[in-house]
Amino acid sequence: MFPLSKLFRPGWKKATPIAIGTAVLLVASAFFNEASAQSKKAEKFFNEGQYDQAIRILKKDFYSDQNDLPSGMMLAKAFYQVHKYEDALDVLNLVNIERMSQSRDILFYADVLIANDDFSAAYLTLIEWLSISETDADAYVWLDKTANLLAWDSLRTLSDLKKIDGLNTFANEYAPYTSPNGELWYVSDKNTLQAVFPAAFTNQNIHLYHRAQTSKLDSLRMNKPTMLMRTRDYYYHDGALARWPQQGEYAMTLREIDGLQHSLRFGIYFSNLTGAVDDIRPFEHNGKFNTGHPTFSLDGSRMYFSSDREGGHGKMDLWYSDFDDGLWTEPVNLGPEVNTSGNEVYPVLHDFRLFYSSDRRDMGYGGLDLYYVSLLNLPFKPYNLRAPINSAYDDFSIHFTHRQTGYLASDRRGGAGGNDIYAFRFVPEQLPVDTLEFKIMPFRNAEVSLEVHDLSGNKVGEAHPDQYGVVSFPNLTTAEVYMLKVEGSDAKGVIIYKVDSQGNEVALNVDDSGQFPLELLDDRAFGFVRGPSDDENLQLPLSQKSIPSTQMDDTAPELISSSNVLEDKPDTAADITQSSDDNTAISGLLDGEEFIKTVPTVYYDFDSFKIRDDAKEDLNALAKTILSNKNIHVKVISHTDSRGPKAYNMTLSEKRAHGVIEYLAVQGVDTDRLTSEGKGESELANDCGDGAWCSNEDHAKNRRTEFVFIRRSTAEK
């Protein structure tokens, strides 16, 4: 079976046809007609995925006329598809970005810069584009992607990738799998068809299962590989396989051999790997679609796989089917949180996570990137495995041999041939969680405790419930799968609740032995705020329990207590002068005390310090409040979102603060009573920091200005 990375590359829209005018001379007419025919031929090759053929024609067209923008863009995209990223960038530089007027071309140019590891240039290109096309939603998505790549590039990682000796050849090696006896099984196309089937009419390379054993002296060296099945009766290319737990059979991917490469179908077949034709049994839902890359739940009752069947979201999607009463149920699509308009392929279940590869363009480095989603958290949120595991090339068919280590395939630079197999160690970025709280119900002061273990079986913590039935655990981390267990004489029949980020109680799925797995995906801690009586618990995320006291500068007085800070802001700040709570709090300040006020609608457009029309009414009201309180001085504090370099964001926030002061001065406020400070991205209003995926709306909440009212004595005025 040919690697899907070669057969299912993301498609591009057809290039704009070149308009050919009516020629005056017959010779010129013939010349232009020939050029048009060549362009159409190149476009046909491109759309069929025959990129090398398209490149051959397009190079001649473009290098003879570098003003031919459509040919240049198609040539660059063809180079990109075959991973000749430097060539793609050279063509785009000749095309000249200033001639690009369509969003898709700018985004492609950014992708090419990313593939050449120039994340900063890609970011600045998108910033410049958004300055003239502020409503381009896709460009904001690409900007988020590039900002994430910049952030990831600055983080220290414990993940690693190493070459393997004695295994990879000039051909393709991929789809690694560790057998029960410890052998490494994989697919390679180093053999020809006639070497296996002497009567074959063609002598193309055939993809076959091979086996290799790790050297006893070096874990990164393999002994000489051999074919897994020396004889076989069936006539297929081999592909990714997995053992079906509880059944003893293997599910393997087999692809047709005869026919046009782009039309060959593949399907899932069950087998004992004898090589006999009567030992392969098709998956009942293969149908007329491409279906392959099986992986199973631990008990074998569910199979995940990749397929381009109807009802999907793109080309190849991830699906699952349950084995019920001897039959496989109708396949179910995993949904748009996982599947995209591109390809999602080679799924693998490991430690309650579903790993897979995707060529989605709104995330990642380019080509096929490896992702995982936690099956313990809904909705699914893809996590990119990042460099060095991911690259701008195709990284796919991951297989774990232990909790953090295993093998994967990649066609990145520096390999022996096409796709090579590498050994890896994957350690996701982990963030500390101060406190994690659960509630045990019903709670009757029973003898119950809750233990936390990691998946290696080590006890991480143990706690008993307090008088409210709440159990607290400190010092846990995100991106770590824990196994929790209820212990004690009264443990049977209790229900465990966790509070989500909106303060909702979520019942956890505790099995008959009192155990349940848990993975935290972000750094928010969930818990309870207890009220003054034992009758009722107010349920809120811990992040809302208190407001930290923070020094504004080295000489500023300490902030007032959180009880005096306005957490419930008016719906419209135009009512600020009529707010008795505000005026009471401001006029009642003692010398040196501070009062924080956030005007809800003083927000900013992306990469802008211009005061928007929707903020002017609020600022006018704010000016009246300042003018009516003569002993009050105001510090204007502005912020940015996390996208972009930190130094740039600091300067941008300072410009925002200065802009507000200038506006208030026009309204009659004495600038001697105003000071400004830019915080950049250092004090975000939410969890949309570097490396976090957030919507544009969430990022917009961080582009804000706050006001600190400080009472000064008459002598200080």
ABEGO torsion letter per residue (X at the ends): XBBAAAABBBBBBBBBBBBBBBBABAAAAAAAAAAAAAAAAAAAAAAAGBAAAAAAAAAAAAAABAABAAAAAAAAAAAAAAGBAAAAAAAAAAAEAAABABAAAAAAAAAAAAAAGBAAAAAAAAAAAAAABAABAAAAAAAAAAAAAAAAAABBBABBBBBBBGABBABBBBGBBBBAAGBBBBBBAABBAAAABAABABABBBBBBBBBBBBAABAABBBBBBBABABBABBBBBBBBBBBBGAGBBBBBBBBABEBAAABBBBBBBBAGAGBAAABBBBAAAEABBBBGBBBBAAGABBBBBBABBGBABBBBBBBBBBBGGBBBBBBBAEAAABBABBBBGBBBBGGBBBBBBABAABEAEEBBBBBBBAABOBBBBBBAEOAABBABBBBGBBBABAABEBBBBABBGBABBBBBBBBBBBBBBBBBABBBBBBOBBAGBBBBBBBBBAAGBBABBBBBBAAGBBBBBGBBBGBBBBBBBBEAAABGBBBBBBBAAGBBBBBBBBAAGBBBBBBABABBBBBBBBABAABBBBBBAAAABBBBBBABAABBBBBBAAABBABBBABAAAAAABAAAAAAAAABBBGBBBBBBBAABBBBBGBABBBAAAAAAAAAAAAAAAABAABBBBBBBBBBABEBAAAAAAAAAAAAAAAAAAAAAAGBBAAABBBBBAEAABBABABBBGBBBBAAAAAAABBBBBBBBBBBAAAX
